[in-house]
Amino acid sequence: SIDNINVSDYDAVYLPGGHGTVFDFAHNQKLANILSDFKHEGKFISSVCHGPSAFVGAKDKNGKYLVEGVTLTSFTDDEERTMGLENKVPFLTQTELEQQGAKFVTKDN
């Protein structure tokens, strides 16, 4: 359970993808606290696809967005639109992360 995670027991966290993560990961304060601790301790945080949606709304203990100034990528807004799913998700991950200060990298779909 996420309630029982002790960051000191782990060297890395992996955030899987899939559209379900935009509903389950974003604005999840328990997950945000874990990610903040991992970042603070310089531990690895990895993700694929929509996994970076876990950063949407996530802030550190000083109230700063975790992705501010961080270079990353995820499923892009263009990929979401190409699949015709831009109105089926609560937000576009790329847009949200960019608004929170991420240095977002895109490539061709």
Secondary structure, DSSP 8 states (H G I E B T S, - for coil): -GGG--GGG-SEEEE--STTHHHHTTT-HHHHHHHHHHHHTT-EEEE-TTGGGGGTT-B-TTS-BTTTT-EE--S-HHHHHHTT-TTTSSS-HHHHHHHTT-EE-----
